[in-house]
Amino acid sequence: NLLIKNIYKMNYKVRIASKHPSHREMYNLGQLPKFKVRVRVRFGSTKDLRACDIDFNTIEAINNTANKIVMKDKFLIADIDSPLYFENDEAGREAIKRGMLGEKIFFKIPFHSRGRVVYNTKEEALEQTAKGYFEQAQVSKREFRVHVMDGKVFCIDEKRPRDTSIRVEDRPEIKNMDSGFKFRRPMKSYPPEVESESIKAVEALGLDFGAADVGLNDEGVWIYEVNTAPSLRTKTRKLYQKALVALIYKKILSQDVEKSVGELKEEVERLSRQYDNWLDEQPLTD
């Protein structure tokens, strides 16, 4: 750390693009070091348009997650298991009539749903007129939130009911703090696909980091969605801080190496041209 501080002049605070208080604390409390370049970290926000040198989670990547239909299309292209869905249009409604989503169906809106869904029977789903999509109601025995950054899992929580008498599979709706769930470190092992599929999902959306919601039952593992602005408890926020600092230093060093290689290439080309010019100036001899 001392060596890095001697190499780099720390001039700029990291910009945290987010409205969530658990993200802003990293900036307001000075919990991230300063850097020699302007760094912005986007937690689900596309509003900060000021110039910067390094941008983590670009606007394009954030938009891939903001629209849940676009997100699920990205999962489909990347061959990531996710609950089957249809948009609320003529084709989607016909699919529901044919029973392609089963009898129990989620109806979700594509933007800013914040976990709020309507749980329907097939008949009730056909009464929905709002713009959105229908999703197969996968029932998970265990559900996780997997935090991924730079292609690695650095934190994982399991969602568990605050009321210990309730089983996870008895609550098929979205599981978050508002619906009576708490996030805690897993108490028992889980298959490696929980982590590997989460990494695939974050990368498929073009994100530098994200938190994947993962379901698990006897049939396997699937991805519900990826969050770019997850609520962070104190311990999780500290892990984000450490992971972000490491990622920022890695990016800065990578840029410096790339710049040095480019400068070296330019110098070689300059010397080569200089040598060619010198040869052209030499007199021809027998």
Disulfide bonds with the S-S distance in Angstrom:
none
